[in-house]
Amino acid sequence: MSPSVLDLFVLSLFDRGLETPYDLQRQAGVSLGSSVPALRRLEAAGLIKKRKAIATSKRPRHSYQLSAAGRNLAQSGWKTHLKTPNHMDLDAVLKVADMAQHYRAKATDIVEFLAAVISERKVPTRPRLSNLDGMRSSLGHMNTLEGWNLARLKAEVKFLAGLSESVTSTGVMRSKR
């Protein structure tokens, strides 16, 4: 099994003390739709063990415990992604950066990771539009899939650059709100 970033993140959250799918949802923002299949994969791989918790209602509440292999993977599995951030979506980038910070990776390694992700997202500037293309309004361009993707990438680059700056200046990731 080659664990995904989500799988590694779930292992990391259990390593930090979370125990249930509800904990993952409420404290870490991992939806049940994402966590339940991940928990099944991790359990099948022997990285976590399901424990039945004492139920205060008719519905049983399951908690999970890391196996030794799961703990080892939680603490080191993210390093590969930090070194090779190829084509990650923003959610995966943030999970890897979070794990790197939690497990005390060097701030310079996190900054290099974010720089590589930013570089991958930079879009070459478009050549001058022809007269026919120039007649389209900016809003009309934004209604195209290409326009939305360009705007999304620009926003991600801006956000990740701010995150990288916060790591550079403080050694800690802080999002600017």
Backbone torsions as a table, in degrees:
resi	resn	phi	psi	omega
1	MET	NA	125.7	173.8
2	SER	-101.9	105.7	-172.9
3	PRO	-69.1	141.7	176.6
4	SER	-77.6	170.9	176.5
5	VAL	-60.0	-40.5	178.5
6	LEU	-61.2	-45.2	179.2
7	ASP	-58.9	-45.8	179.4
8	LEU	-63.8	-38.7	179.6
9	PHE	-65.1	-42.5	177.8
10	VAL	-62.4	-44.1	176.2
11	LEU	-59.1	-42.8	179.4
12	SER	-62.2	-40.5	179.3
13	LEU	-65.1	-39.1	175.6
14	PHE	-66.0	-37.0	177.3
15	ASP	-63.9	-26.2	179.6
16	ARG	-86.4	-4.2	175.7
17	GLY	115.5	-6.4	176.0
18	LEU	-72.1	152.8	-173.5
19	GLU	-132.0	-22.6	-171.8
20	THR	-127.2	161.1	173.8
21	PRO	-57.9	-34.4	177.6
22	TYR	-63.5	-41.7	176.2
23	ASP	-58.9	-44.5	-179.5
24	LEU	-60.3	-40.1	-178.8
25	GLN	-71.6	-52.4	-173.6
26	ARG	-73.9	-38.1	-173.8
27	GLN	-98.3	-19.6	-176.5
28	ALA	-126.2	-3.1	177.5
29	GLY	72.8	19.9	178.4
30	VAL	-90.7	116.6	-176.0
31	SER	-65.5	154.4	175.9
32	LEU	-61.8	-34.9	178.6
33	GLY	-62.6	-28.0	176.4
34	SER	-90.8	-40.0	-172.3
35	SER	-74.6	-37.7	-176.1
36	VAL	-61.4	-48.9	176.6
37	PRO	-63.8	-37.0	178.5
38	ALA	-63.4	-42.1	179.5
39	LEU	-63.0	-38.9	178.3
40	ARG	-64.0	-43.6	178.9
41	ARG	-63.0	-44.5	-177.4
42	LEU	-67.7	-36.6	177.7
43	GLU	-68.8	-43.2	179.1
44	ALA	-62.7	-30.6	179.9
45	ALA	-84.3	-3.2	179.0
46	GLY	77.4	20.0	-178.6
47	LEU	-91.1	-21.3	174.8
48	ILE	-136.8	160.3	176.5
49	LYS	-126.3	135.0	178.5
50	LYS	-83.4	135.6	174.3
51	ARG	-122.0	136.7	174.5
52	LYS	-83.0	124.2	178.8
53	ALA	-87.1	159.6	176.1
54	ILE	-66.6	124.3	-176.8
55	ALA	-89.0	131.7	174.2
56	THR	-95.0	-2.3	176.9
57	SER	-137.3	-176.7	-180.0
58	LYS	-68.8	-21.9	-176.8
59	ARG	-89.6	120.4	-179.3
60	PRO	-70.0	143.5	178.1
61	ARG	-109.2	119.7	-179.2
62	HIS	-95.7	140.7	171.5
63	SER	-120.7	165.5	-175.8
64	TYR	-128.5	150.8	179.3
65	GLN	-132.1	138.6	178.3
66	LEU	-71.5	141.1	169.1
67	SER	-83.0	172.3	178.1
68	ALA	-60.7	-41.6	178.6
69	ALA	-64.8	-38.2	177.8
70	GLY	-63.9	-41.3	178.9
71	ARG	-64.8	-43.8	178.4
72	ASN	-61.1	-44.0	-180.0
73	LEU	-66.4	-39.9	178.5
74	ALA	-59.4	-39.1	-174.0
75	GLN	-84.4	-14.4	-177.5
76	SER	-134.3	-17.0	-174.5
77	GLY	-63.5	-28.4	-178.3
78	TRP	-70.4	-20.4	-174.1
79	LYS	-60.9	-35.6	178.5
80	THR	-61.2	-42.8	-179.3
81	HIS	-69.0	-32.1	179.0
82	LEU	-66.1	-34.8	-178.1
83	LYS	-83.3	-26.7	-177.9
84	THR	-133.3	80.1	-176.2
85	PRO	-84.2	56.8	-175.4
86	ASN	-78.8	119.6	169.9
87	HIS	52.8	45.9	176.8
88	MET	-88.0	143.8	171.8
89	ASP	-76.4	167.1	-174.7
90	LEU	-59.1	-39.1	179.7
91	ASP	-59.9	-44.6	178.9
92	ALA	-66.1	-40.1	178.4
93	VAL	-58.4	-46.6	-178.5
94	LEU	-66.9	-36.3	177.2
95	LYS	-64.9	-45.0	179.5
96	VAL	-63.7	-44.4	179.4
97	ALA	-62.6	-39.3	178.2
98	ASP	-63.5	-45.6	179.4
99	MET	-64.7	-40.2	179.1
100	ALA	-61.1	-43.7	179.2
101	GLN	-67.8	-43.4	-178.5
102	HIS	-60.3	-40.8	-178.1
103	TYR	-91.7	17.6	170.6
104	ARG	62.5	44.5	171.8
105	ALA	-66.4	157.6	177.8
106	LYS	-63.7	139.6	178.1
107	ALA	-57.6	-36.7	179.5
108	THR	-64.1	-34.2	177.7
109	ASP	-67.9	-39.5	178.2
110	ILE	-66.6	-42.8	179.0
111	VAL	-63.0	-42.1	177.4
112	GLU	-62.7	-40.2	177.1
113	PHE	-60.0	-49.6	-179.3
114	LEU	-64.2	-37.8	177.9
115	ALA	-63.1	-40.5	178.3
116	ALA	-64.8	-40.1	179.0
117	VAL	-66.4	-42.3	178.7
118	ILE	-61.7	-45.4	-179.3
119	SER	-59.8	-39.3	179.3
120	GLU	-66.0	-29.2	-176.6
121	ARG	-91.3	-13.0	-179.2
122	LYS	-65.1	132.5	-177.0
123	VAL	-105.3	132.7	178.2
124	PRO	-61.0	145.6	180.0
125	THR	-64.9	144.1	-177.4
126	ARG	-76.9	144.3	174.6
127	PRO	-66.0	160.6	178.5
128	ARG	-52.1	137.9	179.3
129	LEU	-75.0	147.3	175.7
130	SER	-71.1	168.9	179.6
131	ASN	-56.9	-40.5	-179.8
132	LEU	-64.6	-45.5	178.4
133	ASP	-66.6	-33.8	-178.2
134	GLY	-64.8	-19.5	-179.8
135	MET	-73.8	-19.2	178.0
136	ARG	-73.0	140.2	177.5
137	SER	-77.0	162.5	176.8
138	SER	-58.6	-40.2	179.8
139	LEU	-65.0	-37.7	177.7
140	GLY	-62.7	-38.6	177.3
141	HIS	-65.6	-37.6	-178.8
142	MET	-68.3	-17.7	178.3
143	ASN	-80.0	-5.4	177.0
144	THR	-90.7	154.3	177.6
145	LEU	-59.3	-40.5	178.6
146	GLU	-59.9	-42.6	179.8
147	GLY	-63.3	-43.1	179.3
148	TRP	-66.2	-42.1	178.8
149	ASN	-63.2	-40.3	178.1
150	LEU	-62.7	-44.9	179.7
151	ALA	-64.6	-40.2	178.7
152	ARG	-63.9	-46.3	-179.9
153	LEU	-61.6	-41.8	178.2
154	LYS	-62.2	-42.9	179.2
155	ALA	-65.0	-41.1	177.9
156	GLU	-62.9	-43.7	179.5
157	VAL	-60.6	-44.9	-179.8
158	LYS	-62.3	-45.1	179.8
159	PHE	-63.8	-47.0	-178.1
160	LEU	-66.5	-34.1	176.5
161	ALA	-64.5	-40.9	176.5
162	GLY	-65.0	-39.1	178.1
163	LEU	-65.2	-43.0	178.2
164	SER	-62.6	-40.5	178.2
165	GLU	-62.3	-39.0	179.6
166	SER	-67.4	-35.5	177.1
167	VAL	-69.0	-41.4	-179.3
168	THR	-62.6	-43.8	-174.5
169	SER	-81.5	-29.2	-175.0
170	THR	-122.3	-15.3	-174.3
171	GLY	79.4	1.9	-178.5
172	VAL	-130.1	139.1	178.3
173	MET	-77.9	128.0	175.3
174	ARG	-138.8	126.3	177.4
175	SER	-83.2	140.4	177.7
176	LYS	-86.6	120.9	-178.7
177	ARG	-100.7	NA	NA
